[in-house]
């Protein structure tokens, strides 16, 4: 993907067309190009070179989007950080990636001076939202530097982004995707759906730290479509935005559909502009989709599949298909198979682990060769951790998760990471975390804790302790204090029994 070429093309052909709409105000394609190139030229002047890591800590805002595009414009490597991360996690990810520059939006509870102090690689911090003498101000960068195309070459093999997901080891796990990988979402949408410059994309708050959030940017740039940004998901505002901006396409996780359907007056909105509504991030109920379809009968509702490690999406239900419980067929440049525990291929209707191979598969996990080898074979096949099957028409169906992966409203949480943070409390003897069903989010973490003898510990006290090191979506929704944890014959904690408690 050549971001600079896309910016030049859209500014030439659609200079005055709204590229990004946010809180009622818009940025046209010419302004997007100028601001992005100004940021890129600033980065070059600041000493950022091709391949250097540049982090962005922000909710979905135009400033964050321009920063991301500007970073790509100098062929630097983007490190987007979830805006819900704790300060400790921000420091961990910056130190792990050795990010040289940080673009940041101020957030209560996050001390950026302390972040910089504890990150030796961090040379520059640029902020927006509030001007301060301590850091460079984003608006000054955009207004001060020239808008000419930066003299940097972008190759498809260059590392474009490191996307951090929760690690099963409790350590940061960064998915490495190249600029070539970033073409995959565009190709997939072109192959599976009919999209054009007439489309209006609506991003409901899916963060840019998630592949699903970044995909909105790529499609806006490629198809010359307008992108309506939401800072965070609000069901009422989401429906209002569809009506006001005549949105035609979005993708959201099942939990968002549940929230929309829970609104008492959801039927008062005009959703006739919608053409496509895609579900991703977790298995979705056909009943849920059918209920939503009654609200927007003109739209085609469908499931899709993909993961950060495969530069999603990779499978989408074909237009016209009635099997809405399926995630569809895989795109031609991605192979998929179902295997048993021994790696033997399974046939139609047989459930097993989904493995994929092809152009969309990541390079690996940044600085984690062992974790990479555990999921990505030398022959290119990637273990997805999803249990699935396919039918005689080669349509795939996702059944559930393997081991202790917990999907909280589309976000992935590994129980071992949460357990590790709980174990840091001096009063905790033993802990285990499992995923339990939740109507709104699909799943939520539940923690079982054994307190040390002679000690006492309350849920409130433990929650306050965990807030310092855990993102909000990783926080256990339930806490249960027990005398002991069930064990298997080999001495391992029996999580299956815990799930049945």
C-alpha positions in Angstrom: 0.0 0.0 0.0 1.4 3.4 -1.0 -0.3 5.9 1.3 1.3 8.9 -0.4 0.0 7.8 -3.9 -3.5 7.4 -2.4 -3.5 10.8 -0.8 -2.3 12.5 -4.0 -4.9 10.7 -6.1 -7.8 11.6 -3.9 -6.7 15.2 -3.4 -6.4 15.5 -7.2 -9.8 14.0 -8.0 -11.9 14.8 -5.0 -10.2 17.8 -3.3 -13.3 19.3 -1.8 -15.1 16.0 -0.9 -15.4 15.3 2.8 -12.8 12.6 3.7 -13.4 12.6 7.5 -16.5 13.7 9.4 -16.2 14.2 13.2 -18.7 15.9 15.6 -20.4 17.7 12.7 -17.2 19.1 11.2 -15.4 17.7 8.2 -11.9 17.5 6.6 -11.8 17.2 2.8 -9.3 15.1 0.9 -7.1 18.1 0.1 -6.9 19.1 3.8 -6.2 15.5 4.8 -3.4 15.3 2.3 -1.9 18.6 3.4 -2.1 17.8 7.1 -0.7 14.3 6.7 2.2 15.5 4.6 3.0 18.3 7.1 3.1 15.7 9.9 5.3 13.4 7.7 7.7 16.3 7.0 7.8 17.2 10.7 8.7 13.6 11.5 11.5 13.6 9.0 12.9 16.9 10.5 12.7 15.4 13.9 14.9 12.5 12.8 12.3 9.8 12.3 13.6 7.4 9.6 12.1 4.6 7.7 11.3 1.7 10.0 11.5 3.7 13.2 8.6 3.0 15.6 6.1 5.8 16.2 3.3 5.3 18.8 -0.2 6.9 18.8 -2.2 7.0 22.1 -5.6 8.4 21.4 -9.3 7.8 20.9 -10.6 7.9 17.3 -10.2 11.5 16.3 -9.2 13.4 13.1 -5.8 14.2 14.8 -5.2 10.5 15.4 -6.1 9.6 11.9 -3.9 12.3 10.3 -1.0 11.2 12.6 -1.4 7.6 11.5 -1.4 8.5 7.8 1.5 10.9 8.3 3.5 8.1 10.0 2.8 5.8 7.1 3.9 8.6 4.8 7.5 8.4 6.0 7.5 4.6 5.9 7.8 4.6 9.7 6.3 1.8 11.7 3.0 2.7 13.5 2.5 1.5 17.1 -1.2 2.3 17.9 -2.0 2.0 21.6 -5.5 1.3 23.0 -6.8 4.5 24.7 -8.0 2.3 27.6 -4.6 1.0 28.5 -3.2 1.7 32.0 -0.1 3.8 32.3 2.0 0.7 33.1 0.8 -1.0 30.0 1.6 2.1 27.9 5.1 2.1 29.2 5.5 -1.6 28.7 4.4 -1.4 25.0 6.6 1.7 24.2 9.6 0.0 25.8 8.9 -3.3 24.0 8.6 -1.6 20.6 11.4 1.0 21.3 9.1 3.7 19.9 11.0 6.9 19.2 8.1 9.3 19.0 4.6 9.4 20.7 1.5 11.2 19.5 -0.8 11.5 22.5 -4.3 12.7 23.5 -4.4 13.7 27.2 -6.4 11.3 29.4 -7.1 11.5 33.1 -5.0 9.2 35.1 -2.1 9.1 32.5 0.9 11.1 33.3 2.8 11.6 30.0 5.8 13.1 31.8 6.2 9.9 33.7 5.6 7.8 30.6 8.5 9.7 28.9 10.7 9.3 32.0 10.3 5.6 32.0 10.8 5.1 28.3 14.4 5.6 27.3 13.8 5.2 23.6 11.1 8.0 23.6 12.7 11.2 22.3 9.6 13.3 21.3 6.0 13.6 22.6 3.4 15.5 20.5 0.1 16.2 22.1 -3.3 17.6 21.1 -6.4 18.7 23.0 -4.5 20.8 25.5 -1.4 23.0 24.9 1.5 22.6 27.4 5.1 23.8 27.7 6.3 20.2 28.4 5.5 18.8 24.9 5.2 19.8 21.3 1.8 20.8 20.2 0.1 18.9 17.3 -1.6 22.0 15.7 1.8 23.8 15.5 3.3 20.8 13.6 0.5 20.8 11.0 0.6 24.6 10.5 4.3 25.0 10.5 5.6 22.4 8.1 5.4 22.3 4.3 2.7 20.2 2.6 4.9 18.9 -0.1 5.1 15.1 -0.5 7.8 13.7 1.8 10.8 12.2 0.0 10.4 8.7 1.4 10.0 5.4 -0.4 7.4 2.9 0.8 8.0 -0.8 -0.1 5.3 -3.4 0.4 7.9 -5.5 2.4 8.5 -2.6 4.9 7.0 -3.1 8.4 4.0 -0.9 8.6 2.4 -1.5 12.0 2.9 -3.4 15.2 -0.6 -4.1 16.7 -0.4 -5.2 20.3 -2.8 -7.9 21.5 -3.0 -9.5 25.0 -0.2 -12.1 25.3 -0.8 -15.6 26.8 2.5 -15.2 28.6 1.4 -11.9 30.2 3.9 -9.9 28.1 3.2 -7.6 25.2 2.6 -9.5 22.0 2.9 -7.3 18.9 1.5 -8.5 15.5 3.8 -7.4 12.7 2.1 -6.4 9.4 3.8 -4.9 6.4 2.5 -2.3 3.9 1.7 -5.2 1.6 -0.5 -6.7 4.4 -2.5 -3.5 4.5 -3.7 -4.1 1.0 -5.5 -7.2 2.2 -8.6 -5.5 3.7 -9.0 -3.4 0.5 -8.8 -6.5 -1.8 -11.2 -8.4 0.5 -13.8 -5.7 0.4 -13.4 -5.4 -3.4 -13.8 -9.1 -3.8 -16.7 -9.6 -1.4 -18.7 -6.4 -1.5 -19.7 -3.7 -4.0 -18.1 -0.5 -2.7 -17.5 2.9 -4.4 -16.8 6.6 -3.8 -20.5 7.0 -3.2 -20.3 5.0 0.0 -20.3 6.6 3.5 -18.4 4.6 6.1 -19.4 4.8 9.7 -16.7 3.8 12.3 -18.6 3.2 15.6 -15.6 3.7 17.9 -13.7 0.6 17.0 -10.2 1.8 18.0 -7.4 2.5 15.6 -5.3 0.2 17.8 -7.4 -2.7 16.3 -7.1 -3.9 12.7 -10.9 -3.4 12.4 -10.4 0.3 13.2 -7.5 0.8 10.8 -9.4 -0.9 8.0 -11.8 2.1 7.9 -8.9 4.4 7.1 -7.6 2.2 4.3 -11.0 1.9 2.7 -11.7 5.6 2.9 -8.4 6.3 1.1 -8.8 3.7 -1.5 -12.4 4.1 -2.5 -12.6 7.9 -2.0 -15.4 7.3 0.4 -16.3 9.6 3.3 -15.6 8.3 6.8 -17.8 9.3 9.8 -15.8 8.9 13.0 -17.1 8.1 16.4 -14.8 8.5 19.4 -16.6 5.7 21.2 -19.6 3.6 20.6 -22.9 5.1 21.8 -26.0 3.2 20.4 -28.3 6.2 20.1 -25.7 8.4 18.5 -24.7 5.5 16.2 -28.2 5.3 14.8 -28.5 9.1 14.6 -25.2 9.2 12.6 -26.5 6.6 10.1 -29.6 8.8 9.6 -27.8 12.2 9.5 -24.9 11.2 7.2 -26.7 8.5 5.2 -24.1 5.9 6.1 -24.0 2.9 3.8 -21.5 0.5 5.4 -20.1 -0.4 8.8 -18.8 -3.4 10.7 -19.3 -3.9 14.4 -19.1 -6.6 17.0 -22.2 -8.6 18.3 -22.2 -6.7 21.6 -22.9 -3.5 19.7 -25.9 -5.0 17.9 -27.2 -6.1 21.3 -26.9 -2.5 22.6 -28.6 -1.1 19.6 -31.5 -3.5 19.9 -31.9 -2.7 23.6 -32.8 0.9 22.7 -36.5 1.6 23.3 -36.9 4.0 20.4 -34.5 2.5 17.9 -37.3 2.2 15.3 -37.7 6.0 15.0 -34.5 6.3 12.9 -34.3 6.2 9.1 -31.7 3.6 8.3 -32.7 3.2 4.6 -29.3 4.4 3.4 -27.6 1.3 4.8 -26.4 -1.2 2.1 -24.0 -3.5 4.2 -23.7 -4.3 7.9 -21.0 -6.7 8.8 -20.5 -8.6 12.1 -16.9 -9.4 13.2 -14.8 -10.1 16.2 -17.0 -12.9 17.8 -19.6 -15.5 16.7 -22.9 -13.9 16.1 -26.4 -15.2 16.6 -28.6 -15.4 13.4 -31.5 -14.3 15.6 -29.6 -11.1 16.5 -29.0 -10.4 12.8 -32.6 -11.0 11.9 -33.8 -8.6 14.5 -31.5 -5.9 13.3 -32.5 -6.5 9.7 -36.0 -5.5 10.6 -34.6 -2.1 11.4 -32.8 -1.7 8.1 -34.5 -3.9 5.5 -32.5 -2.4 2.6 -29.2 -3.6 4.1 -27.4 -6.8 3.5 -26.4 -8.2 6.9 -23.5 -10.7 7.0 -20.9 -12.3 9.2 -17.2 -12.1 8.5 -14.0 -13.6 9.9 -10.5 -12.4 10.3 -8.0 -11.6 13.0 -5.2 -9.2 13.6 -2.7 -11.9 12.7 -4.3 -12.3 9.3 -4.8 -8.6 8.4 -8.6 -9.0 8.6 -11.0 -9.5 6.9 -10.3 -12.9 5.3 -13.7 -14.4 4.9 -17.1 -12.8 4.2 -20.5 -14.3 3.5 -21.2 -14.0 -0.3 -23.8 -11.5 -1.3 -27.2 -13.1 -1.6 -26.4 -16.0 0.7 -29.2 -16.9 3.3 -26.8 -18.7 5.7 -26.3 -15.7 7.9 -24.8 -17.9 10.7 -21.8 -18.6 8.4 -18.7 -16.3 8.2 -18.7 -17.2 4.5 -16.0 -18.2 2.1 -12.3 -17.3 2.3 -10.8 -15.0 -0.3 -8.8 -16.7 -3.1 -5.4 -15.5 -1.8 -6.1 -17.2 1.6 -6.3 -21.0 2.2 -8.2 -22.4 5.1 -8.5 -25.8 6.7 -9.9 -27.5 9.7 -7.6 -29.9 11.7 -7.9 -32.1 14.7 -5.6 -32.0 17.8 -3.0 -34.0 15.9 -3.0 -31.7 12.9 -4.9 -34.1 10.6 -7.2 -32.4 8.1 -11.0 -32.8 8.7 -13.8 -32.9 6.2 -17.1 -31.1 5.9 -19.2 -30.9 9.1 -16.3 -31.9 11.3 -15.3 -29.5 14.0 -11.7 -28.7 14.7 -9.2 -25.9 14.8 -9.2 -23.4 12.0 -5.8 -22.9 10.3 -5.1 -20.4 7.6 -2.3 -19.6 5.1 -1.7 -16.9 2.5 -0.9 -13.3 1.8 -2.7 -11.9 4.8 -0.8 -13.9 7.4 1.4 -11.8 9.7 5.2 -11.8 9.7 5.1 -12.9 13.3 5.1 -11.4 16.8 7.6 -8.6 17.3 10.7 -9.9 19.3 8.8 -13.1 20.2 10.2 -15.9 18.0 9.0 -18.6 20.4 5.4 -17.3 20.5 5.5 -16.9 16.7 6.7 -20.5 16.3 3.9 -21.8 18.5 1.2 -20.5 16.1 2.9 -20.0 12.8 4.4 -23.0 11.1 7.4 -22.8 8.8 5.2 -23.8 5.9 3.0 -20.7 6.5 0.0 -22.3 8.2 -1.3 -20.2 11.1 -3.2 -21.7 14.1 -6.1 -19.3 14.8 -7.3 -20.7 18.1 -10.9 -20.8 16.8 -13.0 -24.0 16.6 -14.8 -24.1 13.3 -16.2 -26.3 10.6 -17.2 -25.9 6.9 -20.0 -27.3 4.8 -20.3 -28.9 1.4 -20.4 -25.4 -0.2 -17.2 -24.5 1.5 -18.9 -22.0 3.8 -17.2 -21.7 7.2 -18.8 -21.6 10.6 -17.1 -20.5 13.9 -18.2 -22.5 16.9 -16.1 -21.1 19.7 -12.6 -20.6 21.2 -9.8 -22.8 22.2 -8.3 -22.9 25.7 -8.7 -19.8 27.7 -9.0 -17.1 25.2 -11.8 -14.7 26.2 -13.4 -12.4 23.6 -14.9 -9.4 25.4 -17.0 -7.5 22.9 -14.5 -8.1 20.1 -11.4 -7.5 22.3 -9.2 -10.5 23.0 -8.2 -11.2 26.7 -6.0 -14.0 27.8 -6.7 -15.3 31.3 -3.0 -15.9 32.1 -2.3 -12.2 31.7 -5.1 -11.2 34.1 -4.0 -14.0 36.5 -0.4 -12.7 36.5 -1.6 -9.2 37.5 -3.8 -10.6 40.3 -0.9 -12.7 41.6 1.0 -9.4 42.1 -1.2 -8.7 45.1 0.6 -9.6 48.3 -2.5 -11.2 49.8 -3.3 -13.5 46.9 -2.3 -17.1 47.2 -3.7 -18.5 44.0 -5.9 -17.2 41.2 -7.6 -18.4 38.0 -9.6 -16.6 35.4 -12.1 -18.0 33.0 -14.5 -16.6 30.4 -18.2 -16.7 31.3 -21.2 -15.9 29.0 -22.4 -12.3 28.9 -25.5 -11.1 26.9 -23.9 -7.7 26.1 -20.3 -8.5 25.4 -20.4 -12.2 24.4 -18.0 -13.1 27.2 -16.5 -11.5 30.3 -13.6 -12.6 32.6 -14.5 -14.1 35.9 -11.8 -14.5 38.6 -11.5 -17.1 41.3 -9.2 -16.1 44.1 -7.7 -18.0 47.0 -6.5 -15.6 49.7 -3.5 -16.4 51.8 -4.2 -17.8 55.2 -4.5 -15.2 58.0 -5.1 -12.5 55.3 -8.4 -10.9 54.2 -9.1 -9.3 50.9 -12.2 -7.7 49.4 -13.4 -7.4 45.8 -13.2 -3.6 46.1 -9.6 -3.7 47.3 -8.5 -6.0 44.6 -10.3 -4.0 41.8 -8.5 -0.8 42.9 -5.2 -2.7 42.8 -5.9 -4.0 39.3 -7.0 -0.7 37.9 -3.3 0.4 38.0 -2.2 -2.4 35.6 -5.2 -3.6 33.6 -7.2 -2.0 30.8 -10.9 -1.7 31.5 -12.0 -4.5 29.2 -9.5 -6.9 30.8 -10.9 -6.3 34.3 -12.8 -9.4 35.7 -16.5 -8.7 35.7 -17.0 -11.2 38.5 -14.8 -12.1 41.5 -15.4 -15.2 43.6 -13.3 -15.9 46.7 -12.9 -19.7 47.3 -11.0 -21.9 49.7 -9.2 -23.8 47.0 -9.2 -24.3 43.2 -10.1 -27.6 41.6 -7.1 -29.5 40.1 -6.6 -32.2 37.5 -4.8 -35.4 38.3 -1.6 -33.8 37.0 -2.0 -30.9 39.4 -3.1 -28.3 36.9 -6.0 -26.0 37.7 -9.2 -27.5 36.2 -10.7 -24.5 34.4 -13.4 -26.7 32.9 -14.8 -27.2 36.4 -14.5 -23.5 37.2 -16.6 -22.7 34.1 -19.3 -24.9 35.5 -19.4 -23.3 38.9 
